[in-house]
Amino acid sequence: MSAKQPRLVEVKSISKSFGNFRALDSVNLTVRPGTFHAVIGENGAGKSTLAKCMLGFHALNAGEVVVDETRITNPDDARRLGMGMVFQNFTLVPSMTVAENLLLARKDLPAFLNSREEHTRLQKFLETAPFSIDLESRIAHLAAGQKQKVEILKQLYLDTKILILDEPTSVLTPAESDEVMGVLARMVERGTLSVVLITHKLRDVMDFADDVTVLRHGRVVASMPVEQANPVKLAELMMGESRPPEPITKKNNSTPTAAALEVKELTVRGDNGLVAVNQVSLTVHRGEILGVAGVSGNGQRELVQAIAGQCTIESGEIRSFDEPFYPTRRGIRKAGLFTLPEEPLENATVPSMSVAENISLRKFDQPPFAKARWFLNRSAIKDAALAVIRNFSIRPPFPDVPIRNLSGGNVRRAVLGRDLMGNEAKILVVANPCVGLDFAATAFVHNHLVEIRNDGGALLLVSEDLDELVKLADRIVVMSCGVIAHETLPSELDRTVVGGYMGGHVAASASCKICS
Amino acid sequence: MHFNSVNLWVVAAALLGAAIRGSIPYMFVSLGECLTEKSGRINLGMEGILLMSAMTAFAVSQRTGSPWLGALTAAIVGGILGLLHGSLTELPGVNDIAAGVAMVVFGSGLAFFFGKQFVAPMAPQLPVLEFGKWASNPALRAALRISPLFFLGIVTAFVLHYALKYTRWGLHVRAVGDAPEAARSMGISARQHRLIATTIGATLAGIGGAHLTLYFPGIWSEGISGGQGLMAVALVIFARWSPLRCLAVSLFFGGAQALDPSLQALGFGGFYHLLNASPYVLTLILMIVSCSRSRKLIGMPGALAGRG
């Protein structure tokens, strides 16, 4: 198969265009054998395209990718030369076990499997592998972090010597991310692996990488050893002239205001039929951001879905401005209650529709988007979409492409833009709004949220990022095992106490089915 | 009729025999459909394939005098119709539900057209295995006359179970059925695997069709399948896409179908039409029980789940 040692990878002034959009422009990159090379850039800078070009997935417009004198023209060439990639979206078969997924990836799989022999082989491989994982567990039952590990294991099992990772840490908790990155960095140190890490997290670059290349708008703006870099310099290179906006300060709304959103003794069951939200009561006032902290999977998702009308409420009530809230189109418009769910591509868009159509989803039946109530005004829809694209810097800037062709960060911007443009939101329910966004975009989103609050809007902000909550929220509640376990003010927040509640150690509920 | 214990025993045996007999078409069609759906495609045309192969089996057996040749031809005809369905649905923009409905109409139309001349005569039947030679009671002996196709069905179910789990081809079929994008990224062709799975699936259904006309009473009529091809498709859902469970559920359906003749034997004759409907009622009940709004279907291939 491939060599014992990783080989030299040279990307020689490659260019790649999609239609009129130039994704890569004369990009050069050298990955020295046995090094950890980070490629950084903002959302839409062309990082993922570069990775796919390196693996031969795209036909190049110019230039070439060469591994030890051999030119790569298709994915099979890359595979033969020991290159492999862990994609942003998983390439595992959910209904199969870990073992079956590992076997599936093998090119020289025999027609009939001797399950005992294969099992011993896999076990032997796992002993040398950096993570241990139960071979018989089904992928569908694994958490995102474990899936990520299986993806990496799969590449190692395939004897990959040059491993390309596309934003691997966006689905991992910080602790998981450190573990995975640390293991890979140690393998690189031993000289058995080269890693190309695509990321926008400067911390990962500074902690683990040997070299760093910065992409901006499809061009390499700098490439240097990490010793010569520092986070401030890298951030400047990534953003160029554009600076993250100055944070807007929160106006002091000390006077008590009216309740905008009330959740009363809400109980919701999850997909698995178990109680996910248990008798939760919350009140969000006008001009307030109520933060909901907690480890994912403790009922936050179901809480947001219940408010959005995406799942059936078992008991309890949701009220907006002292009236019962029903998540119908009319009810949503009347209350001005918008929901920005997590995983926006799946939960907040129609993936096959265009960016413009998705942006108009809330208002396509209202003038000026509707003519005579029944007909769409395409040009008005397109104009509104262009305004959102401009204001929220969505890339590529075309209103007519299907929204699923956009990168994760850009989908998020489009969905945010849809709900924030026009200032019609009086109550916003937001879940993890900045996952996968670079810092300029994060600052931009945070400012919008604070602005809505300052204008008297009520926000329910569900986030796994405690720093984000401390920065934005006026009050913070901790959700654990489907109940509100703790409430605190950001200024008085004690991380050990909150961490204890988040872990469910302090939670009094003995009936917790999620944590056990 | 006297209700003594011997009689009840005989009735139980008759019920079992009828269940085995009735389960055979369900078995082959559901195993075929199970394989097809595992690859991420639905073949609703099984009813048409069943009718066409039943007619073919009868015609070949009647003309050549060889029921085995008839069964083989039926399997081949089934396979050809499956290949047709598989190729059609590979064309861009062709929906496999719509194509399946067309296959029902096409298959049954073709079978009725060519079958006209075969409505009256009798054809040589497949031999049966006598398991009741020891019994003195003629009813019991009749009940224990089992078609070899029953055993072929059992073997097929185990082979399919093994193939899906322990062969490269089986892993590939499951991969294209559950995560086509992931399979593509590993260089596994969804097209090729689906075409082969659909063809093999329809071939199996063809064997089921042969049983309909080449087993007692061994006649061809237009209503011979009675919707069993469609019910077998529903049965796969209830069996959660597992070949071994298809086997069990087929027996259950076969038993439901046998309730009526058995009860008639006991002297309850008045429920003919009602009891005839029992497999259909059972299908409806199973569909309602196994489809819940709040629970997702466990075991459903991912490529089938993603569409409305």
Interface residues (C-beta under 8 A of the other chain):
Chain A: P75 D76 F87 N89 F90 T91 L92 V93 P94 S95 M96 E100 L103 L104 A105 K107 L109 P110 A111 F112 L113 S115 R269 D271 G273 T312
Chain B: Y166 T167 R168 W169 L171 H172 R174 A175 D178 A179 E181 A182 A183 S185 M186 G187 I188 S294 R295 K296 G299 P301 G302
